[in-house]
Amino acid sequence: MPEPMGGWSYQWPFVLGAALAYLLGSIPFGLVLTKLAGYGDIRTIGSGNIGATNVLRTGNKGLALLTVLLDAGKGAVAVLIAEQFGPDMTAYAAAFAFLGHLFPVWLGFKGGKGVATAGGILLAYAWPVGVAAAATWLVVAVLTRYSSLAALIAALLAPLYAWLLTREFQPTEVVAFLAVLIILRHHANIRRLLRGEESKIRLGK
């Protein structure tokens, strides 16, 4: 990540930008939507995750899709706003919006796994990389019906896509940061995949 130099007069905009991006990223849309729809606390359903895959376990596909869009949207909005203040601010906003989703202060720092939010961040930050990662996720998900495996493969390939498509260090570094966190957040899924116990995507009731 870029490191702002200089005194407080230079550093405070980065601190403020990072804080605002974190707060935006920390909005738990999956939890809010399921409560508003009358499903109760999504953390008591399925895997206990607040993301769209677990929202889908309520049987409400529309609510799961809305969760994806809003989780992706908050990441994209953070990046698009930060872009007005230069590439370093954009990199900080991307990282801290993602951290907000993973570790939201409102939920005791226990958030989602970040796949949709990372997708929104990538599409706003470096759209060719976002498109390539999203296409990878879709292909693997369709072929295997494992959302977690699709996320892991997309995350592994995203830094490579970033380097090949941008040839710039900073975007590649940011994408790698997101990818490492996604993989770490899927540690339980990795174990279940290795044991053949991971749940598949089910669109039906």
PyMOL CGO cylinders between C-alpha atoms (Angstrom):
from pymol import cmd
from pymol.cgo import CYLINDER

trace = [
    CYLINDER, 0.00, 0.00, 0.00, 1.20, 3.57, -0.60, 0.3, 1, 1, 1, 1, 1, 1,
    CYLINDER, 1.20, 3.57, -0.60, 2.63, 5.36, 2.44, 0.3, 1, 1, 1, 1, 1, 1,
    CYLINDER, 2.63, 5.36, 2.44, 1.76, 9.06, 2.78, 0.3, 1, 1, 1, 1, 1, 1,
    CYLINDER, 1.76, 9.06, 2.78, 4.82, 11.11, 3.76, 0.3, 1, 1, 1, 1, 1, 1,
    CYLINDER, 4.82, 11.11, 3.76, 5.04, 14.50, 5.40, 0.3, 1, 1, 1, 1, 1, 1,
    CYLINDER, 5.04, 14.50, 5.40, 3.35, 16.05, 8.41, 0.3, 1, 1, 1, 1, 1, 1,
    CYLINDER, 3.35, 16.05, 8.41, -0.19, 15.83, 9.74, 0.3, 1, 1, 1, 1, 1, 1,
    CYLINDER, -0.19, 15.83, 9.74, -1.40, 18.43, 7.24, 0.3, 1, 1, 1, 1, 1, 1,
    CYLINDER, -1.40, 18.43, 7.24, -0.62, 15.92, 4.50, 0.3, 1, 1, 1, 1, 1, 1,
    CYLINDER, -0.62, 15.92, 4.50, -1.67, 12.78, 6.35, 0.3, 1, 1, 1, 1, 1, 1,
    CYLINDER, -1.67, 12.78, 6.35, -5.07, 13.77, 7.76, 0.3, 1, 1, 1, 1, 1, 1,
    CYLINDER, -5.07, 13.77, 7.76, -6.95, 13.50, 4.43, 0.3, 1, 1, 1, 1, 1, 1,
    CYLINDER, -6.95, 13.50, 4.43, -5.76, 9.89, 4.13, 0.3, 1, 1, 1, 1, 1, 1,
    CYLINDER, -5.76, 9.89, 4.13, -6.84, 9.13, 7.69, 0.3, 1, 1, 1, 1, 1, 1,
    CYLINDER, -6.84, 9.13, 7.69, -10.26, 10.71, 7.08, 0.3, 1, 1, 1, 1, 1, 1,
    CYLINDER, -10.26, 10.71, 7.08, -10.65, 9.01, 3.69, 0.3, 1, 1, 1, 1, 1, 1,
    CYLINDER, -10.65, 9.01, 3.69, -9.71, 5.62, 5.15, 0.3, 1, 1, 1, 1, 1, 1,
    CYLINDER, -9.71, 5.62, 5.15, -12.15, 6.07, 8.04, 0.3, 1, 1, 1, 1, 1, 1,
    CYLINDER, -12.15, 6.07, 8.04, -15.04, 7.05, 5.77, 0.3, 1, 1, 1, 1, 1, 1,
    CYLINDER, -15.04, 7.05, 5.77, -14.30, 4.17, 3.38, 0.3, 1, 1, 1, 1, 1, 1,
    CYLINDER, -14.30, 4.17, 3.38, -14.19, 1.76, 6.33, 0.3, 1, 1, 1, 1, 1, 1,
    CYLINDER, -14.19, 1.76, 6.33, -17.55, 2.99, 7.66, 0.3, 1, 1, 1, 1, 1, 1,
    CYLINDER, -17.55, 2.99, 7.66, -19.15, 2.69, 4.22, 0.3, 1, 1, 1, 1, 1, 1,
    CYLINDER, -19.15, 2.69, 4.22, -17.73, -0.79, 3.75, 0.3, 1, 1, 1, 1, 1, 1,
    CYLINDER, -17.73, -0.79, 3.75, -18.92, -1.87, 7.19, 0.3, 1, 1, 1, 1, 1, 1,
    CYLINDER, -18.92, -1.87, 7.19, -22.63, -1.47, 6.40, 0.3, 1, 1, 1, 1, 1, 1,
    CYLINDER, -22.63, -1.47, 6.40, -23.93, -5.09, 6.80, 0.3, 1, 1, 1, 1, 1, 1,
    CYLINDER, -23.93, -5.09, 6.80, -26.49, -5.12, 4.00, 0.3, 1, 1, 1, 1, 1, 1,
    CYLINDER, -26.49, -5.12, 4.00, -27.11, -8.88, 4.21, 0.3, 1, 1, 1, 1, 1, 1,
    CYLINDER, -27.11, -8.88, 4.21, -28.04, -8.58, 7.88, 0.3, 1, 1, 1, 1, 1, 1,
    CYLINDER, -28.04, -8.58, 7.88, -30.14, -5.45, 7.41, 0.3, 1, 1, 1, 1, 1, 1,
    CYLINDER, -30.14, -5.45, 7.41, -32.07, -6.83, 4.42, 0.3, 1, 1, 1, 1, 1, 1,
    CYLINDER, -32.07, -6.83, 4.42, -32.89, -10.19, 5.99, 0.3, 1, 1, 1, 1, 1, 1,
    CYLINDER, -32.89, -10.19, 5.99, -34.12, -8.51, 9.15, 0.3, 1, 1, 1, 1, 1, 1,
    CYLINDER, -34.12, -8.51, 9.15, -36.27, -6.09, 7.17, 0.3, 1, 1, 1, 1, 1, 1,
    CYLINDER, -36.27, -6.09, 7.17, -37.67, -9.01, 5.14, 0.3, 1, 1, 1, 1, 1, 1,
    CYLINDER, -37.67, -9.01, 5.14, -38.67, -10.84, 8.31, 0.3, 1, 1, 1, 1, 1, 1,
    CYLINDER, -38.67, -10.84, 8.31, -36.07, -13.61, 8.24, 0.3, 1, 1, 1, 1, 1, 1,
    CYLINDER, -36.07, -13.61, 8.24, -34.49, -12.58, 11.52, 0.3, 1, 1, 1, 1, 1, 1,
    CYLINDER, -34.49, -12.58, 11.52, -30.75, -12.53, 12.10, 0.3, 1, 1, 1, 1, 1, 1,
    CYLINDER, -30.75, -12.53, 12.10, -28.95, -14.04, 9.08, 0.3, 1, 1, 1, 1, 1, 1,
    CYLINDER, -28.95, -14.04, 9.08, -26.11, -15.01, 11.43, 0.3, 1, 1, 1, 1, 1, 1,
    CYLINDER, -26.11, -15.01, 11.43, -28.35, -17.75, 12.86, 0.3, 1, 1, 1, 1, 1, 1,
    CYLINDER, -28.35, -17.75, 12.86, -28.97, -19.27, 9.41, 0.3, 1, 1, 1, 1, 1, 1,
    CYLINDER, -28.97, -19.27, 9.41, -26.74, -21.67, 7.45, 0.3, 1, 1, 1, 1, 1, 1,
    CYLINDER, -26.74, -21.67, 7.45, -23.09, -20.71, 7.73, 0.3, 1, 1, 1, 1, 1, 1,
    CYLINDER, -23.09, -20.71, 7.73, -23.83, -17.66, 9.88, 0.3, 1, 1, 1, 1, 1, 1,
    CYLINDER, -23.83, -17.66, 9.88, -22.20, -15.40, 7.30, 0.3, 1, 1, 1, 1, 1, 1,
    CYLINDER, -22.20, -15.40, 7.30, -23.76, -12.03, 6.38, 0.3, 1, 1, 1, 1, 1, 1,
    CYLINDER, -23.76, -12.03, 6.38, -23.01, -12.37, 2.67, 0.3, 1, 1, 1, 1, 1, 1,
    CYLINDER, -23.01, -12.37, 2.67, -25.23, -13.12, -0.31, 0.3, 1, 1, 1, 1, 1, 1,
    CYLINDER, -25.23, -13.12, -0.31, -24.49, -16.86, -0.42, 0.3, 1, 1, 1, 1, 1, 1,
    CYLINDER, -24.49, -16.86, -0.42, -25.92, -17.27, 3.06, 0.3, 1, 1, 1, 1, 1, 1,
    CYLINDER, -25.92, -17.27, 3.06, -28.82, -14.91, 2.29, 0.3, 1, 1, 1, 1, 1, 1,
    CYLINDER, -28.82, -14.91, 2.29, -29.66, -17.27, -0.57, 0.3, 1, 1, 1, 1, 1, 1,
    CYLINDER, -29.66, -17.27, -0.57, -30.21, -19.99, 2.02, 0.3, 1, 1, 1, 1, 1, 1,
    CYLINDER, -30.21, -19.99, 2.02, -33.37, -18.15, 3.10, 0.3, 1, 1, 1, 1, 1, 1,
    CYLINDER, -33.37, -18.15, 3.10, -34.81, -19.18, -0.28, 0.3, 1, 1, 1, 1, 1, 1,
    CYLINDER, -34.81, -19.18, -0.28, -35.24, -15.56, -1.35, 0.3, 1, 1, 1, 1, 1, 1,
    CYLINDER, -35.24, -15.56, -1.35, -33.19, -15.22, -4.52, 0.3, 1, 1, 1, 1, 1, 1,
    CYLINDER, -33.19, -15.22, -4.52, -34.17, -11.58, -5.02, 0.3, 1, 1, 1, 1, 1, 1,
    CYLINDER, -34.17, -11.58, -5.02, -32.90, -10.68, -1.56, 0.3, 1, 1, 1, 1, 1, 1,
    CYLINDER, -32.90, -10.68, -1.56, -29.63, -12.50, -2.23, 0.3, 1, 1, 1, 1, 1, 1,
    CYLINDER, -29.63, -12.50, -2.23, -29.19, -10.62, -5.51, 0.3, 1, 1, 1, 1, 1, 1,
    CYLINDER, -29.19, -10.62, -5.51, -29.90, -7.30, -3.80, 0.3, 1, 1, 1, 1, 1, 1,
    CYLINDER, -29.90, -7.30, -3.80, -27.30, -8.17, -1.16, 0.3, 1, 1, 1, 1, 1, 1,
    CYLINDER, -27.30, -8.17, -1.16, -24.72, -8.79, -3.90, 0.3, 1, 1, 1, 1, 1, 1,
    CYLINDER, -24.72, -8.79, -3.90, -25.53, -5.48, -5.59, 0.3, 1, 1, 1, 1, 1, 1,
    CYLINDER, -25.53, -5.48, -5.59, -25.41, -3.45, -2.40, 0.3, 1, 1, 1, 1, 1, 1,
    CYLINDER, -25.41, -3.45, -2.40, -22.26, -5.12, -1.07, 0.3, 1, 1, 1, 1, 1, 1,
    CYLINDER, -22.26, -5.12, -1.07, -20.55, -4.57, -4.42, 0.3, 1, 1, 1, 1, 1, 1,
    CYLINDER, -20.55, -4.57, -4.42, -21.97, -1.06, -4.66, 0.3, 1, 1, 1, 1, 1, 1,
    CYLINDER, -21.97, -1.06, -4.66, -20.55, 0.15, -1.36, 0.3, 1, 1, 1, 1, 1, 1,
    CYLINDER, -20.55, 0.15, -1.36, -17.07, -0.91, -2.44, 0.3, 1, 1, 1, 1, 1, 1,
    CYLINDER, -17.07, -0.91, -2.44, -17.47, 0.73, -5.83, 0.3, 1, 1, 1, 1, 1, 1,
    CYLINDER, -17.47, 0.73, -5.83, -18.82, 3.98, -4.36, 0.3, 1, 1, 1, 1, 1, 1,
    CYLINDER, -18.82, 3.98, -4.36, -15.91, 4.24, -1.91, 0.3, 1, 1, 1, 1, 1, 1,
    CYLINDER, -15.91, 4.24, -1.91, -13.42, 3.87, -4.77, 0.3, 1, 1, 1, 1, 1, 1,
    CYLINDER, -13.42, 3.87, -4.77, -15.22, 6.21, -7.17, 0.3, 1, 1, 1, 1, 1, 1,
    CYLINDER, -15.22, 6.21, -7.17, -15.37, 8.99, -4.58, 0.3, 1, 1, 1, 1, 1, 1,
    CYLINDER, -15.37, 8.99, -4.58, -11.73, 8.52, -3.63, 0.3, 1, 1, 1, 1, 1, 1,
    CYLINDER, -11.73, 8.52, -3.63, -10.65, 8.67, -7.28, 0.3, 1, 1, 1, 1, 1, 1,
    CYLINDER, -10.65, 8.67, -7.28, -11.40, 12.39, -7.23, 0.3, 1, 1, 1, 1, 1, 1,
    CYLINDER, -11.40, 12.39, -7.23, -8.48, 12.82, -4.79, 0.3, 1, 1, 1, 1, 1, 1,
    CYLINDER, -8.48, 12.82, -4.79, -5.78, 10.86, -6.57, 0.3, 1, 1, 1, 1, 1, 1,
    CYLINDER, -5.78, 10.86, -6.57, -4.46, 7.30, -6.91, 0.3, 1, 1, 1, 1, 1, 1,
    CYLINDER, -4.46, 7.30, -6.91, -3.06, 7.02, -3.38, 0.3, 1, 1, 1, 1, 1, 1,
    CYLINDER, -3.06, 7.02, -3.38, -6.39, 7.97, -1.82, 0.3, 1, 1, 1, 1, 1, 1,
    CYLINDER, -6.39, 7.97, -1.82, -8.11, 5.51, -4.15, 0.3, 1, 1, 1, 1, 1, 1,
    CYLINDER, -8.11, 5.51, -4.15, -5.85, 2.68, -3.01, 0.3, 1, 1, 1, 1, 1, 1,
    CYLINDER, -5.85, 2.68, -3.01, -6.54, 3.49, 0.65, 0.3, 1, 1, 1, 1, 1, 1,
    CYLINDER, -6.54, 3.49, 0.65, -10.28, 3.66, 0.06, 0.3, 1, 1, 1, 1, 1, 1,
    CYLINDER, -10.28, 3.66, 0.06, -10.26, 0.30, -1.72, 0.3, 1, 1, 1, 1, 1, 1,
    CYLINDER, -10.26, 0.30, -1.72, -8.37, -1.36, 1.12, 0.3, 1, 1, 1, 1, 1, 1,
    CYLINDER, -8.37, -1.36, 1.12, -10.34, 0.17, 3.99, 0.3, 1, 1, 1, 1, 1, 1,
    CYLINDER, -10.34, 0.17, 3.99, -13.77, -0.31, 2.42, 0.3, 1, 1, 1, 1, 1, 1,
    CYLINDER, -13.77, -0.31, 2.42, -12.88, -3.98, 2.11, 0.3, 1, 1, 1, 1, 1, 1,
    CYLINDER, -12.88, -3.98, 2.11, -11.63, -4.12, 5.71, 0.3, 1, 1, 1, 1, 1, 1,
    CYLINDER, -11.63, -4.12, 5.71, -14.89, -2.51, 6.79, 0.3, 1, 1, 1, 1, 1, 1,
    CYLINDER, -14.89, -2.51, 6.79, -16.89, -5.33, 5.23, 0.3, 1, 1, 1, 1, 1, 1,
    CYLINDER, -16.89, -5.33, 5.23, -14.68, -8.03, 6.72, 0.3, 1, 1, 1, 1, 1, 1,
    CYLINDER, -14.68, -8.03, 6.72, -14.41, -6.44, 10.17, 0.3, 1, 1, 1, 1, 1, 1,
    CYLINDER, -14.41, -6.44, 10.17, -17.42, -4.15, 10.75, 0.3, 1, 1, 1, 1, 1, 1,
    CYLINDER, -17.42, -4.15, 10.75, -17.34, -2.30, 14.05, 0.3, 1, 1, 1, 1, 1, 1,
    CYLINDER, -17.34, -2.30, 14.05, -21.13, -2.65, 14.38, 0.3, 1, 1, 1, 1, 1, 1,
    CYLINDER, -21.13, -2.65, 14.38, -20.92, -6.46, 14.49, 0.3, 1, 1, 1, 1, 1, 1,
    CYLINDER, -20.92, -6.46, 14.49, -17.98, -6.88, 16.82, 0.3, 1, 1, 1, 1, 1, 1,
    CYLINDER, -17.98, -6.88, 16.82, -15.59, -6.96, 13.86, 0.3, 1, 1, 1, 1, 1, 1,
    CYLINDER, -15.59, -6.96, 13.86, -17.18, -10.19, 12.57, 0.3, 1, 1, 1, 1, 1, 1,
    CYLINDER, -17.18, -10.19, 12.57, -18.27, -9.55, 9.00, 0.3, 1, 1, 1, 1, 1, 1,
    CYLINDER, -18.27, -9.55, 9.00, -18.51, -11.25, 5.63, 0.3, 1, 1, 1, 1, 1, 1,
    CYLINDER, -18.51, -11.25, 5.63, -15.95, -12.90, 3.40, 0.3, 1, 1, 1, 1, 1, 1,
    CYLINDER, -15.95, -12.90, 3.40, -15.78, -9.98, 1.01, 0.3, 1, 1, 1, 1, 1, 1,
    CYLINDER, -15.78, -9.98, 1.01, -16.32, -11.54, -2.41, 0.3, 1, 1, 1, 1, 1, 1,
    CYLINDER, -16.32, -11.54, -2.41, -19.07, -9.20, -3.64, 0.3, 1, 1, 1, 1, 1, 1,
    CYLINDER, -19.07, -9.20, -3.64, -17.46, -6.15, -2.05, 0.3, 1, 1, 1, 1, 1, 1,
    CYLINDER, -17.46, -6.15, -2.05, -14.12, -7.01, -3.64, 0.3, 1, 1, 1, 1, 1, 1,
    CYLINDER, -14.12, -7.01, -3.64, -15.89, -7.38, -6.98, 0.3, 1, 1, 1, 1, 1, 1,
    CYLINDER, -15.89, -7.38, -6.98, -17.37, -3.90, -6.72, 0.3, 1, 1, 1, 1, 1, 1,
    CYLINDER, -17.37, -3.90, -6.72, -14.03, -2.46, -5.68, 0.3, 1, 1, 1, 1, 1, 1,
    CYLINDER, -14.03, -2.46, -5.68, -12.24, -4.08, -8.62, 0.3, 1, 1, 1, 1, 1, 1,
    CYLINDER, -12.24, -4.08, -8.62, -14.83, -2.97, -11.16, 0.3, 1, 1, 1, 1, 1, 1,
    CYLINDER, -14.83, -2.97, -11.16, -14.48, 0.63, -9.99, 0.3, 1, 1, 1, 1, 1, 1,
    CYLINDER, -14.48, 0.63, -9.99, -10.72, 0.55, -9.38, 0.3, 1, 1, 1, 1, 1, 1,
    CYLINDER, -10.72, 0.55, -9.38, -9.54, -1.35, -12.47, 0.3, 1, 1, 1, 1, 1, 1,
    CYLINDER, -9.54, -1.35, -12.47, -12.58, -2.53, -14.42, 0.3, 1, 1, 1, 1, 1, 1,
    CYLINDER, -12.58, -2.53, -14.42, -10.77, -4.95, -16.78, 0.3, 1, 1, 1, 1, 1, 1,
    CYLINDER, -10.77, -4.95, -16.78, -9.42, -6.76, -13.72, 0.3, 1, 1, 1, 1, 1, 1,
    CYLINDER, -9.42, -6.76, -13.72, -12.88, -6.77, -12.16, 0.3, 1, 1, 1, 1, 1, 1,
    CYLINDER, -12.88, -6.77, -12.16, -14.45, -8.19, -15.31, 0.3, 1, 1, 1, 1, 1, 1,
    CYLINDER, -14.45, -8.19, -15.31, -11.78, -10.91, -15.58, 0.3, 1, 1, 1, 1, 1, 1,
    CYLINDER, -11.78, -10.91, -15.58, -12.19, -11.89, -11.92, 0.3, 1, 1, 1, 1, 1, 1,
    CYLINDER, -12.19, -11.89, -11.92, -16.00, -11.89, -12.15, 0.3, 1, 1, 1, 1, 1, 1,
    CYLINDER, -16.00, -11.89, -12.15, -15.87, -14.03, -15.30, 0.3, 1, 1, 1, 1, 1, 1,
    CYLINDER, -15.87, -14.03, -15.30, -13.57, -16.48, -13.54, 0.3, 1, 1, 1, 1, 1, 1,
    CYLINDER, -13.57, -16.48, -13.54, -15.94, -16.70, -10.57, 0.3, 1, 1, 1, 1, 1, 1,
    CYLINDER, -15.94, -16.70, -10.57, -18.93, -17.26, -12.86, 0.3, 1, 1, 1, 1, 1, 1,
    CYLINDER, -18.93, -17.26, -12.86, -17.27, -19.99, -14.93, 0.3, 1, 1, 1, 1, 1, 1,
    CYLINDER, -17.27, -19.99, -14.93, -16.04, -21.92, -11.89, 0.3, 1, 1, 1, 1, 1, 1,
    CYLINDER, -16.04, -21.92, -11.89, -19.37, -21.50, -10.07, 0.3, 1, 1, 1, 1, 1, 1,
    CYLINDER, -19.37, -21.50, -10.07, -21.35, -22.77, -13.07, 0.3, 1, 1, 1, 1, 1, 1,
    CYLINDER, -21.35, -22.77, -13.07, -19.03, -25.73, -13.60, 0.3, 1, 1, 1, 1, 1, 1,
    CYLINDER, -19.03, -25.73, -13.60, -18.68, -26.80, -9.97, 0.3, 1, 1, 1, 1, 1, 1,
    CYLINDER, -18.68, -26.80, -9.97, -21.60, -25.10, -8.16, 0.3, 1, 1, 1, 1, 1, 1,
    CYLINDER, -21.60, -25.10, -8.16, -19.18, -24.25, -5.35, 0.3, 1, 1, 1, 1, 1, 1,
    CYLINDER, -19.18, -24.25, -5.35, -19.35, -20.53, -4.57, 0.3, 1, 1, 1, 1, 1, 1,
    CYLINDER, -19.35, -20.53, -4.57, -16.35, -20.78, -2.26, 0.3, 1, 1, 1, 1, 1, 1,
    CYLINDER, -16.35, -20.78, -2.26, -14.17, -22.55, -4.82, 0.3, 1, 1, 1, 1, 1, 1,
    CYLINDER, -14.17, -22.55, -4.82, -15.12, -19.98, -7.43, 0.3, 1, 1, 1, 1, 1, 1,
    CYLINDER, -15.12, -19.98, -7.43, -14.15, -17.19, -5.03, 0.3, 1, 1, 1, 1, 1, 1,
    CYLINDER, -14.15, -17.19, -5.03, -10.83, -18.81, -4.18, 0.3, 1, 1, 1, 1, 1, 1,
    CYLINDER, -10.83, -18.81, -4.18, -9.82, -19.37, -7.80, 0.3, 1, 1, 1, 1, 1, 1,
    CYLINDER, -9.82, -19.37, -7.80, -10.88, -15.85, -8.78, 0.3, 1, 1, 1, 1, 1, 1,
    CYLINDER, -10.88, -15.85, -8.78, -8.89, -14.44, -5.85, 0.3, 1, 1, 1, 1, 1, 1,
    CYLINDER, -8.89, -14.44, -5.85, -5.80, -16.46, -6.75, 0.3, 1, 1, 1, 1, 1, 1,
    CYLINDER, -5.80, -16.46, -6.75, -5.90, -15.26, -10.35, 0.3, 1, 1, 1, 1, 1, 1,
    CYLINDER, -5.90, -15.26, -10.35, -6.88, -11.63, -9.68, 0.3, 1, 1, 1, 1, 1, 1,
    CYLINDER, -6.88, -11.63, -9.68, -3.35, -10.34, -8.90, 0.3, 1, 1, 1, 1, 1, 1,
    CYLINDER, -3.35, -10.34, -8.90, -2.10, -11.99, -12.10, 0.3, 1, 1, 1, 1, 1, 1,
    CYLINDER, -2.10, -11.99, -12.10, -4.92, -10.32, -14.04, 0.3, 1, 1, 1, 1, 1, 1,
    CYLINDER, -4.92, -10.32, -14.04, -4.03, -7.00, -12.40, 0.3, 1, 1, 1, 1, 1, 1,
    CYLINDER, -4.03, -7.00, -12.40, -0.41, -7.20, -13.47, 0.3, 1, 1, 1, 1, 1, 1,
    CYLINDER, -0.41, -7.20, -13.47, -1.12, -8.42, -17.00, 0.3, 1, 1, 1, 1, 1, 1,
    CYLINDER, -1.12, -8.42, -17.00, -3.87, -5.85, -17.62, 0.3, 1, 1, 1, 1, 1, 1,
    CYLINDER, -3.87, -5.85, -17.62, -2.39, -2.78, -15.92, 0.3, 1, 1, 1, 1, 1, 1,
    CYLINDER, -2.39, -2.78, -15.92, 1.38, -3.38, -15.77, 0.3, 1, 1, 1, 1, 1, 1,
    CYLINDER, 1.38, -3.38, -15.77, 1.33, -1.10, -12.72, 0.3, 1, 1, 1, 1, 1, 1,
    CYLINDER, 1.33, -1.10, -12.72, 2.57, -1.94, -9.25, 0.3, 1, 1, 1, 1, 1, 1,
    CYLINDER, 2.57, -1.94, -9.25, 0.02, -0.10, -7.13, 0.3, 1, 1, 1, 1, 1, 1,
    CYLINDER, 0.02, -0.10, -7.13, -3.15, -1.71, -8.56, 0.3, 1, 1, 1, 1, 1, 1,
    CYLINDER, -3.15, -1.71, -8.56, -1.50, -5.12, -8.44, 0.3, 1, 1, 1, 1, 1, 1,
    CYLINDER, -1.50, -5.12, -8.44, -0.52, -4.56, -4.82, 0.3, 1, 1, 1, 1, 1, 1,
    CYLINDER, -0.52, -4.56, -4.82, -4.06, -3.53, -3.85, 0.3, 1, 1, 1, 1, 1, 1,
    CYLINDER, -4.06, -3.53, -3.85, -5.60, -6.49, -5.69, 0.3, 1, 1, 1, 1, 1, 1,
    CYLINDER, -5.60, -6.49, -5.69, -3.14, -8.87, -4.03, 0.3, 1, 1, 1, 1, 1, 1,
    CYLINDER, -3.14, -8.87, -4.03, -4.08, -7.42, -0.63, 0.3, 1, 1, 1, 1, 1, 1,
    CYLINDER, -4.08, -7.42, -0.63, -7.76, -8.12, -1.29, 0.3, 1, 1, 1, 1, 1, 1,
    CYLINDER, -7.76, -8.12, -1.29, -7.00, -11.59, -2.64, 0.3, 1, 1, 1, 1, 1, 1,
    CYLINDER, -7.00, -11.59, -2.64, -4.96, -12.65, 0.40, 0.3, 1, 1, 1, 1, 1, 1,
    CYLINDER, -4.96, -12.65, 0.40, -7.73, -11.56, 2.76, 0.3, 1, 1, 1, 1, 1, 1,
    CYLINDER, -7.73, -11.56, 2.76, -10.39, -13.38, 0.73, 0.3, 1, 1, 1, 1, 1, 1,
    CYLINDER, -10.39, -13.38, 0.73, -8.36, -16.59, 0.85, 0.3, 1, 1, 1, 1, 1, 1,
    CYLINDER, -8.36, -16.59, 0.85, -7.75, -16.24, 4.60, 0.3, 1, 1, 1, 1, 1, 1,
    CYLINDER, -7.75, -16.24, 4.60, -11.45, -15.62, 5.22, 0.3, 1, 1, 1, 1, 1, 1,
    CYLINDER, -11.45, -15.62, 5.22, -12.27, -18.85, 3.37, 0.3, 1, 1, 1, 1, 1, 1,
    CYLINDER, -12.27, -18.85, 3.37, -10.09, -21.06, 5.58, 0.3, 1, 1, 1, 1, 1, 1,
    CYLINDER, -10.09, -21.06, 5.58, -13.08, -23.05, 6.85, 0.3, 1, 1, 1, 1, 1, 1,
    CYLINDER, -13.08, -23.05, 6.85, -14.39, -23.47, 3.29, 0.3, 1, 1, 1, 1, 1, 1,
    CYLINDER, -14.39, -23.47, 3.29, -11.01, -24.76, 2.17, 0.3, 1, 1, 1, 1, 1, 1,
    CYLINDER, -11.01, -24.76, 2.17, -11.10, -27.44, 4.86, 0.3, 1, 1, 1, 1, 1, 1,
    CYLINDER, -11.10, -27.44, 4.86, -14.65, -28.44, 3.89, 0.3, 1, 1, 1, 1, 1, 1,
    CYLINDER, -14.65, -28.44, 3.89, -13.70, -28.56, 0.20, 0.3, 1, 1, 1, 1, 1, 1,
    CYLINDER, -13.70, -28.56, 0.20, -10.78, -30.86, 0.99, 0.3, 1, 1, 1, 1, 1, 1,
    CYLINDER, -10.78, -30.86, 0.99, -13.09, -33.13, 3.00, 0.3, 1, 1, 1, 1, 1, 1,
    CYLINDER, -13.09, -33.13, 3.00, -15.80, -33.07, 0.32, 0.3, 1, 1, 1, 1, 1, 1,
    CYLINDER, -15.80, -33.07, 0.32, -18.25, -31.49, 2.76, 0.3, 1, 1, 1, 1, 1, 1,
    CYLINDER, -18.25, -31.49, 2.76, -18.70, -28.03, 1.22, 0.3, 1, 1, 1, 1, 1, 1,
    CYLINDER, -18.70, -28.03, 1.22, -22.27, -26.97, 0.35, 0.3, 1, 1, 1, 1, 1, 1,
    CYLINDER, -22.27, -26.97, 0.35, -23.08, -26.32, -3.29, 0.3, 1, 1, 1, 1, 1, 1,
    CYLINDER, -23.08, -26.32, -3.29, -25.06, -23.43, -4.73, 0.3, 1, 1, 1, 1, 1, 1,
    CYLINDER, -25.06, -23.43, -4.73, -28.76, -24.29, -4.78, 0.3, 1, 1, 1, 1, 1, 1,
    CYLINDER, -28.76, -24.29, -4.78, -31.12, -21.97, -6.59, 0.3, 1, 1, 1, 1, 1, 1,
    CYLINDER, -31.12, -21.97, -6.59, -34.21, -24.03, -5.89, 0.3, 1, 1, 1, 1, 1, 1,
    CYLINDER, -34.21, -24.03, -5.89, -36.17, -24.30, -2.65, 0.3, 1, 1, 1, 1, 1, 1,
]
cmd.load_cgo(trace, "trace")
